[in-house]
Amino acid sequence: MAKELPEHRDKLGRLLNIGDAVCYPSHNSLELGTVKKLNPKMVTVWETGRHSKWYTGSRKYPQDLVKVEGAEVTMYLLKMNTSA
């Protein structure tokens, strides 16, 4: 029997899913990232951009995230995640 994914909601009450683009606080700045995993209490988020093989993402509480959508976000994610 497969495990059920926990249901998490962002600061505005919208349901979070794997692959959603979110903004979150990190070291006194605002970062844009992607939801990679839904844990029972927290959400694992990967910051946009290139990473080393040791990067494991950040774990954030769902109430610290805001889901973002739109053409500008899509273009930014595509630009930041392509190989240069």
C-alpha positions as CSV (number, residue, x, y, z in Angstrom):
1,M,0.0,0.0,0.0
2,A,1.4,3.4,-1.0
3,K,1.9,6.2,1.5
4,E,-0.5,9.1,1.2
5,L,1.1,12.5,0.7
6,P,0.4,14.9,3.5
7,E,-1.8,17.9,2.7
8,H,0.0,21.2,3.2
9,R,-1.3,24.7,2.6
10,D,0.7,27.9,2.1
11,K,0.4,31.3,3.9
12,L,-2.6,32.2,1.7
13,G,-4.4,28.8,2.2
14,R,-3.6,27.4,-1.2
15,L,-2.8,23.7,-1.5
16,L,0.9,22.9,-2.1
17,N,1.9,20.1,-4.5
18,I,5.3,18.7,-5.6
19,G,6.7,20.8,-8.4
20,D,5.0,24.1,-7.4
21,A,7.0,27.3,-7.5
22,V,7.1,29.0,-4.1
23,C,8.7,32.0,-2.4
24,Y,10.2,31.6,1.0
25,P,12.4,33.5,3.5
26,S,16.1,32.5,3.7
27,H,18.9,34.4,5.5
28,N,17.2,37.8,5.5
29,S,16.2,37.6,1.8
30,L,13.4,36.2,-0.3
31,E,14.1,33.2,-2.4
32,L,12.2,31.5,-5.3
33,G,12.3,27.7,-5.3
34,T,10.4,24.5,-6.2
35,V,8.7,22.1,-3.9
36,K,10.5,18.7,-4.1
37,K,9.1,16.7,-1.2
38,L,6.1,16.9,1.2
39,N,7.2,15.6,4.6
40,P,4.7,15.0,7.4
41,K,5.4,18.4,9.1
42,M,7.6,20.3,6.7
43,V,8.2,20.9,2.9
44,T,11.5,20.3,1.2
45,V,12.2,23.2,-1.2
46,W,15.0,23.5,-3.8
47,E,16.3,27.0,-4.5
48,T,16.2,28.0,-8.2
49,G,19.5,27.7,-10.0
50,R,22.3,25.3,-10.3
51,H,23.6,23.2,-7.3
52,S,26.4,21.0,-6.4
53,K,25.7,17.2,-6.0
54,W,25.7,17.8,-2.2
55,Y,22.8,20.2,-2.2
56,T,19.8,18.7,-0.3
57,G,17.4,21.7,-0.3
58,S,15.8,23.6,2.5
59,R,13.1,22.3,4.9
60,K,10.4,25.0,5.5
61,Y,7.2,25.0,7.4
62,P,4.2,25.3,5.0
63,Q,3.0,28.6,6.6
64,D,6.4,30.2,5.6
65,L,5.8,29.5,1.9
66,V,3.7,31.4,-0.7
67,K,2.8,29.7,-4.0
68,V,3.5,31.8,-7.1
69,E,2.2,31.3,-10.6
70,G,2.3,33.1,-13.9
71,A,4.2,33.6,-17.1
72,E,6.9,35.7,-15.4
73,V,7.7,33.0,-12.9
74,T,7.8,30.3,-15.6
75,M,10.2,32.3,-17.7
76,Y,12.4,33.0,-14.6
77,L,12.5,29.3,-13.6
78,L,13.4,28.3,-17.2
79,K,16.1,30.9,-17.4
80,M,17.7,30.0,-14.0
81,N,17.6,26.2,-14.5
82,T,19.2,25.9,-17.9
83,S,22.8,25.0,-18.4
84,A,25.0,27.8,-19.4
